[in-house]
């Protein structure tokens, strides 16, 4: 499993890397067909309420899976993004098991 972190206009945070890695490890353990993940953290200066964006793209056989969240804190954005990814992965796993 490979996780690539990209920080766009945001300072690098080892704590955020560790938190995200812990959450993604659970997905990698549950869905053995996952190859890698690319995580991007961005700041939306135009949104005073939320504005902390987390994008995660998962590489797996077939088309890639992508989700994004815009929340008040990066940790919440990571959780929401992973929830969205899990929904997509459940659907993908069902298609794998029917063949």
Secondary structure, 3 states (H helix, E strand, C coil): CEEEEEEECCCCCHHHHHHHHHHHHHHHHHCCCEEEEEEEEEECCCCCCCCEEEEEEEEECCCCEEEEEEECCHHHHHHHHHHHHHHHHHHHHHHHHHC
